[in-house]
């Protein structure tokens, strides 16, 4: 644990743990749950806080579960971690993300929790990423016992603001996350919980769970597939209070602003410097007393205690100070500001002062432009952040003069222009950076637009011969640009390996280009949070160290460029269960600077589990090639019980490209 996190070992109420209990669904399928609650909850019932995930409560999320749910229990709540159907130790199969079955099961879980003798009848939901998504989705189903939601690093829009698409451009994270989900969905349950039946349960998953990513590629427009689970289809479906949380280093921050604008009920928003983690242990810091903030929210909405939280400003955001570019940060300096709400755009804007933008700009970038972007969704624990943006020599730059005064930004930069394309389909990327006197540039925000999606994600249209107006919204940002720094706008027709390249080499001309900057109108807030606290961390024995490598190389014979990430968690034993785990992943993105149809992404995962004589492993491989007219997708799966191969499957499919 980091030194700035205080470990709490004494609480107002004594805690007991139910290591595993079964919750029966209406069709008889049993879901596995782990529960921490006050010892005297049967005599003094408490609200339940549900976290509902496919990530294996036994070992996958155990580190953060131990920090969080016992803490809630010590303050008079029941912390509940449930494995979704077909994942972890739960029965059944999981056929995809955010399906109606997943939501129906959650409704049954909430009803079961509310009926327990130790529960007051009130339930809250908390979750990050998948658990943040389904918290919003289940709130839209309006189960009677659900009283409030805390949703972190999530989205209300599965098409435009998830791993699938950004500005209508297809993200490579569709493959990276697709491969990750593929490996997770086919892992075995723990025999210590389910007994000898683990083999049959595992076999059912291996034969039924499938390769979800194929469905994702089949649906390339905003259709009913993505509308399902996108609560932005009707924000008014959500009536309970919602607390949205995000971080500037994360991939899902835009939704905090959008939901504050559109949710009709009680709501709050919080954006810090963090990556894709809970704010009491996330990096970059500063970490905050997030669990104390959660308790104020739960007390207000589940216990009826007036904590004053709803009288405070609706939005709190961390405005980052200038900092040199680096791929990893322990902390990002800055200060908190508060705003009474968010109305969809910054209250004040200023056009970037770049006279050169008024002249025609012709772009036909190398396909390798974008290599300094960093991960679409950062986790903060490894060096996956953006590089010095001055390395992006394949992009076309425009710079201001050094600023005469500090400039604070908060919100969405907006690029507008008239665009003309030589090809029916083309992509456009825009990157905003702060440039120091030494020439080093720190990424502030970026955005991309598939020009065929300029008017609609549901009904894209090829580019005409003439010019058409476009609007490209960059990601939300909170950044102070210091006096003496410059602002840089970089433009390109490629942004690899964040997005897949266009179907053919693009050539785009922009005229009347303008970038409007969102000015920060927030009120500075002094230390609005208590210091970070948590319950005691899980005891873990490190059996072998992990590592992370991130490289970029060029084949001087062929000209192919390879961007690679390799990660190894090392081998770790969780002492409370004795289970040993090790995960390795190998990600390769390859492209030729002159050929968009050379793009290849290949992801390999290996997951191993062991205890005593029990050994189980899953190896998966996914490969996608971006050919001119089709996506060529191949995949393989091999599962072992010890040294014995118990399942081996292969997939191969060509899917027509649809203006992406």
C-alpha positions as CSV (number, residue, x, y, z in Angstrom):
1,X,0.0,0.0,0.0
2,X,1.1,3.6,-0.7
3,X,2.4,5.6,2.3
4,X,-0.3,8.2,1.9
5,X,-3.2,5.7,2.4
6,X,-4.1,5.3,6.1
7,X,-5.1,1.7,7.0
8,X,-8.0,1.6,9.4
9,X,-8.3,-1.5,11.6
10,X,-10.8,-0.3,14.2
11,X,-14.4,0.6,13.2
12,X,-17.6,1.6,15.0
13,X,-19.0,-1.9,14.4
14,X,-17.4,-5.2,14.5
15,X,-17.2,-7.1,11.1
16,X,-17.9,-10.6,10.1
17,X,-17.4,-12.2,6.7
18,X,-19.5,-14.7,4.8
19,X,-16.8,-16.1,2.5
20,X,-19.3,-17.5,0.0
21,X,-23.1,-17.8,-0.2
22,X,-25.4,-18.7,-3.0
23,X,-28.1,-16.5,-4.5
24,X,-30.6,-18.4,-6.6
25,X,-31.9,-16.8,-9.8
26,X,-35.5,-17.4,-11.0
27,X,-34.3,-20.1,-13.4
28,X,-32.4,-21.9,-10.6
29,X,-28.9,-20.8,-11.6
30,X,-26.9,-19.9,-8.5
31,X,-24.7,-16.8,-8.3
32,X,-21.7,-16.8,-5.8
33,X,-21.5,-13.9,-3.4
34,X,-19.0,-12.8,-0.8
35,X,-20.3,-10.5,2.0
36,X,-18.8,-8.4,4.8
37,X,-21.3,-7.0,7.3
38,X,-21.5,-5.9,10.9
39,X,-21.6,-8.8,13.4
40,X,-24.9,-7.5,14.9
41,X,-26.6,-6.8,11.6
42,X,-29.4,-9.2,12.3
43,X,-30.3,-7.1,15.4
44,X,-29.6,-3.8,13.8
45,X,-30.1,-4.2,10.0
46,X,-28.0,-2.2,7.5
47,X,-28.2,-1.2,3.9
48,X,-26.4,-3.4,1.4
49,X,-23.8,-2.1,-1.1
50,X,-23.6,-4.3,-4.2
51,X,-20.7,-4.6,-6.5
52,X,-21.6,-6.9,-9.4
53,X,-18.9,-8.0,-11.8
54,X,-17.5,-10.8,-14.0
55,X,-13.9,-10.3,-12.7
56,X,-13.7,-13.2,-10.2
57,X,-14.3,-12.2,-6.6
58,X,-12.1,-15.1,-5.4
59,X,-8.9,-13.7,-6.9
60,X,-9.5,-11.1,-9.7
61,X,-10.7,-8.1,-7.6
62,X,-9.7,-9.4,-4.2
63,X,-7.1,-6.7,-3.6
64,X,-9.5,-3.8,-4.0
65,X,-12.4,-5.8,-2.4
66,X,-10.4,-6.1,0.8
67,X,-9.7,-2.4,0.9
68,X,-13.3,-1.3,0.3
69,X,-16.1,-3.7,1.4
70,X,-14.9,-4.4,5.0
71,X,-14.6,-0.6,5.4
72,X,-18.2,-0.2,4.4
73,X,-19.2,-3.0,6.8
74,X,-17.3,-1.3,9.7
75,X,-19.4,1.8,9.3
76,X,-22.8,0.0,9.2
77,X,-23.3,-1.4,5.7
78,X,-23.1,-4.8,4.1
79,X,-20.4,-4.9,1.4
80,X,-21.5,-7.5,-1.2
81,X,-19.4,-8.8,-4.1
82,X,-21.3,-11.0,-6.6
83,X,-19.8,-12.9,-9.5
84,X,-22.0,-12.5,-12.6
85,X,-23.6,-15.5,-14.2
86,X,-21.0,-17.7,-15.9
87,X,-18.0,-16.0,-14.3
88,X,-15.9,-16.5,-11.2
89,X,-17.6,-19.1,-9.0
90,X,-21.2,-18.5,-10.4
91,X,-23.1,-21.1,-12.4
92,X,-24.3,-20.7,-16.0
93,X,-22.7,-19.0,-19.0
94,X,-21.9,-15.4,-19.9
95,X,-22.7,-14.7,-23.5
96,X,-21.6,-11.0,-23.7
97,X,-21.5,-7.6,-22.1
98,X,-24.5,-5.9,-20.5
99,X,-27.1,-8.3,-21.7
100,X,-30.6,-8.3,-20.5
101,X,-29.9,-11.5,-18.6
102,X,-27.2,-9.7,-16.7
103,X,-29.6,-7.0,-15.7
104,X,-32.4,-9.4,-14.8
105,X,-30.0,-11.3,-12.5
106,X,-29.0,-8.1,-10.8
107,X,-32.7,-7.3,-10.2
108,X,-33.0,-10.7,-8.5
109,X,-29.8,-10.2,-6.5
110,X,-31.1,-6.8,-5.2
111,X,-34.5,-8.3,-4.3
112,X,-32.7,-11.1,-2.4
113,X,-30.4,-8.7,-0.6
114,X,-33.3,-6.4,0.5
115,X,-35.1,-9.5,1.9
116,X,-32.3,-10.7,4.2
117,X,-32.7,-10.4,8.0
118,X,-29.5,-8.3,8.2
119,X,-30.6,-5.8,5.5
120,X,-32.6,-2.7,6.2
121,X,-34.3,-3.2,2.8
122,X,-32.2,-0.5,1.1
123,X,-29.5,-1.3,-1.5
124,X,-26.8,0.8,-3.1
125,X,-24.7,-0.1,-6.1
126,X,-21.0,0.8,-6.6
127,X,-18.7,-0.2,-9.4
128,X,-15.9,0.8,-11.7
129,X,-15.8,0.2,-15.4
130,X,-18.1,-2.8,-16.0
131,X,-19.5,-2.4,-12.5
132,X,-20.0,1.3,-13.2
133,X,-21.8,0.6,-16.4
134,X,-24.2,-1.9,-15.0
135,X,-24.9,0.3,-12.0
136,X,-26.4,2.9,-14.4
137,X,-28.1,0.2,-16.5
138,X,-29.7,-1.4,-13.5
139,X,-30.8,1.9,-12.0
140,X,-32.6,2.5,-15.3
141,X,-34.6,-0.7,-14.6
142,X,-35.8,0.9,-11.3
143,X,-35.7,-2.0,-8.8
144,X,-37.7,-0.8,-5.8
145,X,-34.9,-1.5,-3.2
146,X,-32.2,0.4,-5.1
147,X,-31.7,3.7,-3.4
148,X,-28.5,5.2,-4.8
149,X,-25.5,4.5,-7.2
150,X,-21.9,5.4,-7.3
151,X,-20.5,4.8,-10.8
152,X,-16.8,5.2,-11.6
153,X,-15.0,5.3,-14.9
154,X,-18.1,4.3,-16.8
155,X,-20.3,5.5,-19.7
156,X,-23.8,6.2,-20.6
157,X,-23.1,5.6,-24.3
158,X,-21.8,2.2,-25.3
159,X,-21.3,3.2,-28.9
160,X,-19.7,6.6,-28.9
161,X,-17.9,6.5,-25.5
162,X,-16.7,3.0,-24.8
163,X,-13.9,0.7,-26.1
164,X,-15.7,0.3,-29.5
165,X,-15.7,3.7,-31.2
166,X,-14.5,7.3,-30.7
167,X,-15.9,9.9,-33.1
168,X,-17.1,7.0,-35.3
169,X,-13.5,5.7,-35.6
170,X,-13.0,2.1,-34.6
171,X,-10.7,1.9,-31.6
172,X,-8.0,-0.8,-31.3
173,X,-9.2,-1.3,-27.8
174,X,-12.2,-3.1,-29.3
175,X,-9.6,-5.8,-30.0
176,X,-7.4,-5.3,-26.9
177,X,-10.4,-5.4,-24.5
178,X,-12.1,-8.1,-26.7
179,X,-9.1,-10.3,-26.1
180,X,-9.1,-9.6,-22.4
181,X,-12.8,-10.4,-22.0
182,X,-12.2,-13.5,-24.1
183,X,-9.7,-14.8,-21.6
184,X,-11.7,-13.7,-18.5
185,X,-14.9,-15.4,-19.7
186,X,-13.2,-18.8,-20.1
187,X,-11.5,-19.1,-16.7
188,X,-12.5,-21.9,-14.3
189,X,-14.3,-21.5,-11.0
190,X,-12.5,-22.4,-7.8
191,X,-12.9,-26.0,-6.7
192,X,-12.6,-24.9,-3.0
193,X,-16.0,-23.1,-3.6
194,X,-17.8,-25.3,-6.1
195,X,-16.2,-28.7,-5.5
196,X,-15.5,-31.3,-8.1
197,X,-18.2,-29.8,-10.3
198,X,-15.7,-27.1,-11.4
199,X,-14.7,-29.2,-14.4
200,X,-18.3,-29.4,-15.7
201,X,-18.8,-25.7,-15.1
202,X,-15.6,-24.9,-16.9
203,X,-16.5,-27.1,-19.8
204,X,-19.9,-25.4,-20.2
205,X,-18.1,-22.0,-20.3
206,X,-15.5,-23.1,-22.8
207,X,-18.2,-24.5,-25.2
208,X,-20.8,-21.7,-24.8
209,X,-19.3,-18.3,-23.9
210,X,-17.9,-17.8,-27.4
211,X,-15.9,-14.9,-28.9
212,X,-17.9,-11.8,-28.1
213,X,-15.7,-9.6,-30.2
214,X,-17.3,-11.0,-33.4
215,X,-20.6,-9.4,-32.5
216,X,-18.8,-6.1,-31.9
217,X,-17.3,-6.1,-35.4
218,X,-20.6,-7.1,-37.0
219,X,-22.2,-4.0,-35.6
220,X,-20.2,-0.9,-36.9
221,X,-23.0,1.6,-36.8
222,X,-25.0,2.9,-33.8
223,X,-27.9,0.4,-33.8
224,X,-30.0,-1.5,-31.3
225,X,-27.0,-3.6,-30.3
226,X,-25.3,-0.5,-28.8
227,X,-28.5,1.2,-27.8
228,X,-29.1,-1.6,-25.4
229,X,-27.3,-0.7,-22.1
230,X,-26.7,2.9,-23.2
231,X,-28.7,4.9,-20.7
232,X,-28.2,8.0,-22.8
233,X,-31.1,6.6,-24.9
234,X,-33.3,8.0,-22.1
235,X,-31.5,9.5,-19.1
236,X,-34.9,10.0,-17.4
237,X,-35.1,6.3,-16.8
238,X,-32.7,6.8,-13.9
239,X,-34.5,8.4,-10.9
240,X,-32.2,7.4,-8.0
241,X,-29.3,9.7,-6.9
242,X,-26.1,9.0,-9.0
243,X,-22.6,10.0,-8.1
244,X,-20.4,9.9,-11.3
245,X,-16.6,9.7,-10.8
246,X,-13.8,9.8,-13.3
247,X,-10.1,10.8,-13.9
248,X,-8.2,12.7,-16.5
249,X,-5.9,9.7,-17.2
250,X,-8.9,7.4,-17.7
251,X,-10.8,6.7,-20.9
252,X,-14.3,7.4,-19.6
253,X,-14.2,10.9,-18.2
254,X,-16.5,12.5,-20.7
255,X,-19.5,10.7,-19.3
256,X,-19.2,12.5,-16.0
257,X,-20.0,15.8,-17.7
258,X,-22.6,14.4,-20.0
259,X,-24.6,12.7,-17.2
260,X,-24.4,15.8,-15.0
261,X,-26.1,17.6,-17.9
262,X,-28.8,15.1,-18.6
263,X,-29.7,13.0,-15.5
264,X,-32.9,14.4,-14.1
265,X,-32.6,13.3,-10.5
266,X,-30.1,14.1,-7.7
267,X,-26.5,13.8,-9.0
268,X,-22.9,14.7,-8.3
269,X,-19.7,14.6,-10.4
270,X,-16.1,14.2,-9.4
271,X,-13.0,14.2,-11.7
272,X,-9.5,13.8,-10.4
273,X,-6.1,13.2,-12.0
274,X,-6.6,9.5,-11.7
275,X,-6.4,6.6,-14.1
276,X,-8.8,3.6,-14.2
277,X,-8.8,2.9,-10.5
278,X,-10.7,3.8,-7.3
279,X,-9.6,7.3,-6.0
280,X,-8.4,6.1,-2.6
281,X,-5.6,4.2,-4.2
282,X,-5.4,5.4,-7.8
283,X,-2.4,7.0,-9.6
284,X,-1.6,9.7,-10.5
285,X,-2.3,11.2,-7.1
286,X,-3.4,13.0,-5.1
287,X,-5.5,10.2,-3.6
288,X,-8.5,11.2,-1.6
289,X,-10.6,9.9,1.2
290,X,-13.0,8.4,-1.3
291,X,-14.5,5.8,1.0
292,X,-15.4,8.6,3.5
293,X,-17.1,10.4,0.6
294,X,-19.0,7.2,-0.3
295,X,-20.2,6.9,3.3
296,X,-21.5,10.5,3.1
297,X,-23.4,9.6,-0.1
298,X,-24.7,6.3,1.3
299,X,-25.7,7.9,4.7
300,X,-27.6,10.6,2.9
301,X,-29.5,8.4,0.4
302,X,-29.7,5.0,2.1
303,X,-30.0,5.9,5.8
304,X,-31.7,9.3,5.5
305,X,-29.0,11.1,7.4
306,X,-28.4,14.7,6.3
307,X,-24.7,14.8,5.6
308,X,-24.7,18.1,3.7
309,X,-23.4,16.4,0.6
310,X,-26.3,17.6,-1.6
311,X,-25.8,21.2,-0.6
312,X,-22.3,21.2,-1.9
313,X,-21.4,22.1,-5.5
314,X,-22.5,19.5,-8.0
315,X,-19.1,19.2,-9.8
316,X,-15.6,19.0,-8.3
317,X,-12.7,18.7,-10.7
318,X,-8.9,18.7,-10.4
319,X,-7.3,21.3,-12.6
320,X,-3.8,20.0,-13.4
321,X,-0.7,22.2,-13.2
322,X,1.9,22.1,-16.0
323,X,4.1,19.0,-15.8
324,X,6.7,17.6,-18.1
325,X,5.7,14.7,-20.3
326,X,6.2,11.2,-18.9
327,X,4.6,7.8,-19.3
328,X,4.2,7.3,-15.6
329,X,3.3,9.6,-12.7
330,X,3.0,9.1,-9.0
331,X,1.2,12.4,-8.7
332,X,0.0,15.3,-10.9
333,X,0.1,18.7,-9.2
334,X,-2.9,21.0,-9.4
335,X,-5.9,22.3,-7.4
336,X,-9.5,21.5,-6.9
337,X,-12.3,23.7,-8.4
338,X,-16.0,23.5,-7.9
339,X,-18.9,24.3,-10.2
340,X,-22.7,24.4,-9.5
341,X,-23.3,22.1,-12.4
342,X,-22.6,21.4,-16.1
343,X,-24.8,22.5,-18.9
344,X,-23.2,20.7,-21.8
345,X,-20.4,23.2,-22.6
346,X,-18.1,25.5,-20.9
347,X,-19.7,28.8,-19.8
348,X,-16.8,30.7,-21.4
349,X,-14.7,29.8,-24.4
350,X,-11.7,31.3,-26.3
351,X,-10.6,30.6,-29.8
352,X,-7.0,29.4,-30.2
353,X,-5.1,32.3,-31.6
354,X,-3.5,30.7,-34.6
355,X,-3.9,32.7,-37.8
356,X,-2.4,29.9,-39.8
357,X,-5.6,27.9,-39.3
358,X,-7.5,30.2,-41.6
359,X,-5.5,29.0,-44.6
360,X,-6.2,25.7,-46.3
361,X,-4.5,22.7,-44.5
362,X,-3.9,19.5,-46.5
363,X,-3.2,16.4,-44.5
364,X,-2.1,12.9,-45.7
365,X,-0.3,11.6,-42.7
366,X,1.9,8.5,-42.4
367,X,-0.2,5.6,-40.9
368,X,2.2,5.6,-37.9
369,X,1.1,9.0,-36.7
370,X,-0.2,8.7,-33.1
371,X,2.4,6.4,-31.7
372,X,3.1,8.8,-28.8
373,X,-0.6,8.9,-27.6
374,X,-0.3,6.3,-24.9
375,X,-3.2,3.9,-23.9
376,X,-6.7,4.9,-24.7
377,X,-7.6,4.0,-21.1
378,X,-4.7,4.3,-18.6
379,X,-4.5,2.2,-15.5
380,X,-1.8,4.3,-13.8
381,X,0.2,1.4,-12.5
382,X,2.5,1.0,-15.5
383,X,4.2,3.2,-18.0
384,X,1.2,3.4,-20.4
385,X,0.8,7.1,-20.5
386,X,1.4,9.6,-23.4
387,X,5.0,10.3,-24.5
388,X,6.5,13.7,-25.3
389,X,4.2,14.9,-28.1
390,X,7.1,16.4,-29.9
391,X,7.8,12.8,-31.1
392,X,4.7,13.0,-33.3
393,X,6.6,14.2,-36.4
394,X,4.0,12.5,-38.6
395,X,1.4,15.1,-37.5
396,X,1.0,18.7,-38.8
397,X,1.6,21.2,-36.0
398,X,0.4,24.7,-35.3
399,X,1.7,26.6,-32.3
400,X,0.8,29.8,-30.5
401,X,3.3,32.3,-29.3
402,X,4.3,31.9,-25.6
403,X,1.3,32.9,-23.4
404,X,1.4,36.2,-21.7
405,X,-0.7,34.9,-18.8
406,X,-1.8,31.6,-17.3
407,X,-4.8,30.0,-19.0
408,X,-7.0,27.5,-17.2
409,X,-9.1,25.0,-19.2
410,X,-12.0,22.8,-18.0
411,X,-14.3,21.1,-20.4
412,X,-14.3,20.0,-24.1
413,X,-12.1,21.7,-26.7
414,X,-14.1,21.9,-30.0
415,X,-12.5,21.8,-33.5
416,X,-14.7,23.1,-36.4
417,X,-13.7,23.3,-40.1
418,X,-14.8,22.8,-43.7
419,X,-13.4,19.4,-44.8
420,X,-12.8,17.9,-48.2
421,X,-11.6,14.4,-48.7
422,X,-10.1,12.6,-51.8
423,X,-11.5,9.3,-50.5
424,X,-15.0,8.3,-49.5
425,X,-13.9,7.4,-46.0
426,X,-11.2,9.2,-44.0
427,X,-10.3,9.8,-40.3
428,X,-9.1,13.1,-38.7
429,X,-7.2,13.3,-35.4
430,X,-6.6,16.5,-33.4
431,X,-4.2,16.7,-30.4
432,X,-3.9,19.7,-28.0
433,X,-0.6,19.9,-26.1
434,X,1.2,22.3,-23.8
435,X,4.8,23.1,-25.0
436,X,7.6,24.0,-22.6
437,X,10.4,26.3,-23.4
438,X,12.7,23.3,-24.0
439,X,10.3,22.1,-26.7
440,X,8.9,19.2,-24.8
441,X,5.1,18.8,-25.2
442,X,2.6,17.4,-22.7
443,X,-0.7,16.0,-24.1
444,X,-3.7,18.0,-22.8
445,X,-6.5,16.4,-24.9
446,X,-7.2,14.7,-28.2
447,X,-10.1,13.7,-30.3
448,X,-10.8,11.8,-33.5
449,X,-13.5,11.8,-36.1
450,X,-14.5,9.4,-38.9
451,X,-15.6,11.9,-41.5
452,X,-18.3,9.6,-42.8
453,X,-19.8,10.0,-39.3
454,X,-19.8,13.8,-39.4
455,X,-23.6,13.9,-39.1
456,X,-24.7,10.6,-37.7
457,X,-23.3,7.4,-36.1
458,X,-26.4,5.5,-37.1
459,X,-26.4,6.6,-40.7
460,X,-22.9,7.4,-41.9
461,X,-22.4,8.8,-45.4
462,X,-19.4,8.7,-47.7
463,X,-17.6,12.0,-48.1
464,X,-18.8,14.0,-51.2
465,X,-16.6,15.7,-53.7
466,X,-17.0,19.1,-52.2
467,X,-16.4,20.6,-48.7
468,X,-18.7,19.8,-45.8
469,X,-18.8,21.3,-42.3
470,X,-17.3,19.1,-39.5
471,X,-17.3,19.3,-35.7
472,X,-14.7,17.3,-33.7
473,X,-15.0,17.3,-30.0
474,X,-11.8,16.6,-28.1
475,X,-11.9,14.7,-24.8
476,X,-12.7,16.8,-21.7
477,X,-9.7,18.2,-19.9
478,X,-8.8,20.2,-16.8
479,X,-5.4,21.9,-17.3
480,X,-3.6,25.1,-16.4
481,X,-1.3,26.3,-19.2
482,X,1.4,28.5,-17.6
483,X,2.6,31.9,-18.7
484,X,5.5,31.3,-21.1
485,X,4.2,28.0,-22.4
486,X,2.8,27.5,-25.9
487,X,-0.3,25.7,-27.0
488,X,0.1,23.3,-29.9
489,X,-2.6,21.8,-32.2
490,X,-1.5,18.8,-34.1
491,X,-3.6,17.3,-36.9
492,X,-3.4,14.1,-38.9
493,X,-5.3,11.5,-40.9
494,X,-4.1,8.6,-38.7
495,X,-3.8,8.0,-35.0
496,X,-2.3,4.5,-34.6
497,X,-2.4,2.5,-32.5
498,X,-5.4,4.2,-30.8
499,X,-7.7,3.9,-33.9
500,X,-7.7,1.6,-36.9
501,X,-6.6,3.3,-40.1
502,X,-9.0,4.4,-42.9
503,X,-9.8,2.0,-45.6
504,X,-7.4,3.6,-48.0
505,X,-4.7,6.3,-47.8
506,X,-6.5,9.5,-46.9
507,X,-6.0,13.0,-48.1
508,X,-8.0,15.7,-46.4
509,X,-8.1,19.4,-46.9
510,X,-9.4,21.7,-44.1
511,X,-10.4,25.3,-44.4
512,X,-11.7,27.8,-41.9
513,X,-10.3,25.7,-39.1
514,X,-11.0,26.8,-35.6
515,X,-10.3,25.4,-32.1
516,X,-12.4,26.7,-29.2
517,X,-10.9,26.2,-25.8
518,X,-13.2,25.7,-22.7
519,X,-12.2,28.2,-20.0
520,X,-12.4,27.2,-16.4
521,X,-14.9,29.2,-14.5
522,X,-14.9,27.1,-11.4
523,X,-14.3,28.3,-7.8
524,X,-11.0,27.1,-6.2
525,X,-11.7,24.7,-3.3
526,X,-9.4,24.2,-0.4
527,X,-8.8,20.5,0.6
528,X,-12.4,19.3,0.0
529,X,-11.6,15.7,1.0
530,X,-10.3,13.8,4.0
531,X,-7.0,11.8,3.6
532,X,-7.3,8.5,1.9
533,X,-8.3,5.6,4.1
534,X,-9.0,1.9,3.5
535,X,-9.4,-1.4,5.3
536,X,-6.4,-3.7,5.7
537,X,-5.1,-5.0,2.4
538,X,-5.2,-8.7,1.5
539,X,-2.2,-10.7,2.5
540,X,-0.3,-11.8,-0.5
541,X,2.9,-13.7,-1.0
542,X,4.9,-12.7,-4.1
543,X,6.4,-15.9,-5.6
544,X,7.9,-14.3,-8.7
545,X,8.1,-10.6,-9.7
546,X,6.1,-9.2,-12.6
547,X,7.2,-6.8,-15.3
548,X,5.9,-4.5,-18.1
549,X,7.6,-3.6,-21.4
550,X,6.4,-1.1,-24.0
551,X,8.4,-0.8,-27.2
552,X,8.3,0.6,-30.7
553,X,10.5,-0.8,-33.5
554,X,11.0,-0.4,-37.2
555,X,12.0,-3.2,-39.6
556,X,14.6,-1.5,-41.7
557,X,14.1,-4.0,-44.5
558,X,10.3,-3.9,-44.9
559,X,9.5,-0.6,-43.3
560,X,6.9,-2.1,-41.0
561,X,6.6,-0.5,-37.6
562,X,5.7,-2.5,-34.5
563,X,4.3,-1.2,-31.3
564,X,4.3,-3.8,-28.5
565,X,3.2,-4.1,-24.9
566,X,4.1,-7.0,-22.7
567,X,2.9,-7.5,-19.2
568,X,3.4,-10.2,-16.6
569,X,1.8,-10.0,-13.1
570,X,4.3,-12.5,-11.7
571,X,3.1,-15.4,-9.6
572,X,1.2,-14.4,-6.5
573,X,-0.4,-16.5,-3.7
574,X,-3.4,-15.0,-1.8
575,X,-2.9,-16.3,1.8
576,X,-6.5,-16.3,2.8
577,X,-7.4,-18.8,0.0
578,X,-4.1,-20.3,-0.9
579,X,-4.8,-19.7,-4.6
580,X,-1.9,-18.9,-6.8
581,X,-2.4,-16.8,-10.0
582,X,-0.3,-15.5,-12.8
583,X,-1.4,-13.6,-15.9
584,X,0.7,-12.7,-18.9
585,X,-0.3,-10.7,-22.0
586,X,1.5,-9.9,-25.2
587,X,0.0,-7.1,-27.4
588,X,1.4,-6.3,-30.9
589,X,0.3,-3.6,-33.2
590,X,1.9,-3.6,-36.6
591,X,1.5,-1.2,-39.6
592,X,3.5,0.2,-42.6
593,X,3.6,4.0,-42.7
594,X,2.4,4.0,-46.3
595,X,-0.2,1.3,-46.2
596,X,-3.4,1.4,-44.1
597,X,-4.2,-2.2,-45.2
598,X,-1.1,-3.5,-43.5
599,X,-2.6,-2.9,-40.0
600,X,-2.5,-5.9,-37.7
601,X,-3.3,-6.3,-34.1
602,X,-2.5,-9.6,-32.2
603,X,-3.2,-10.2,-28.5
604,X,-2.2,-13.2,-26.5
605,X,-3.3,-14.0,-22.9
606,X,-2.2,-16.7,-20.5
607,X,-4.0,-17.2,-17.2
608,X,-2.9,-19.8,-14.7
609,X,-4.5,-20.9,-11.4
610,X,-3.1,-23.3,-8.8
611,X,-3.5,-24.6,-5.3
612,X,-1.8,-27.8,-4.1
613,X,-2.2,-30.4,-6.8
614,X,-4.9,-28.4,-8.7
615,X,-3.6,-26.6,-11.8
616,X,-5.8,-24.9,-14.4
617,X,-4.9,-22.6,-17.2
618,X,-6.4,-20.8,-20.2
619,X,-4.4,-19.5,-23.2
620,X,-6.1,-17.3,-25.8
621,X,-5.0,-15.6,-28.9
622,X,-6.9,-13.0,-31.1
623,X,-5.7,-11.5,-34.4
624,X,-7.3,-8.8,-36.5
625,X,-6.2,-7.6,-39.9
626,X,-7.6,-4.4,-41.4
627,X,-7.9,-5.2,-45.1
628,X,-9.3,-2.8,-47.6
629,X,-12.9,-4.1,-47.5
630,X,-13.0,-6.6,-44.7
631,X,-11.9,-7.2,-41.1
632,X,-10.1,-10.6,-41.0
633,X,-10.5,-12.0,-37.5
634,X,-8.9,-15.2,-36.2
635,X,-8.8,-16.5,-32.6
636,X,-7.9,-19.6,-30.6
637,X,-8.6,-20.9,-27.1
638,X,-6.8,-23.7,-25.2
639,X,-7.8,-24.7,-21.7
640,X,-5.9,-27.2,-19.5
641,X,-6.5,-29.2,-16.4
642,X,-2.9,-29.7,-15.3
643,X,-1.1,-30.8,-18.4
644,X,-4.2,-32.2,-20.0
645,X,-5.9,-30.2,-22.8
646,X,-9.6,-30.2,-22.0
647,X,-10.7,-27.8,-24.7
648,X,-9.3,-26.3,-27.9
649,X,-11.3,-24.1,-30.2
650,X,-10.5,-21.9,-33.2
651,X,-12.4,-19.1,-34.9
652,X,-11.9,-17.5,-38.4
653,X,-14.2,-14.9,-39.9
654,X,-14.2,-12.1,-42.4
655,X,-16.6,-9.2,-41.8
656,X,-17.3,-6.4,-44.3
657,X,-16.0,-3.0,-43.3
658,X,-18.8,-0.5,-43.1
659,X,-17.3,3.0,-43.7
660,X,-14.8,2.5,-40.9
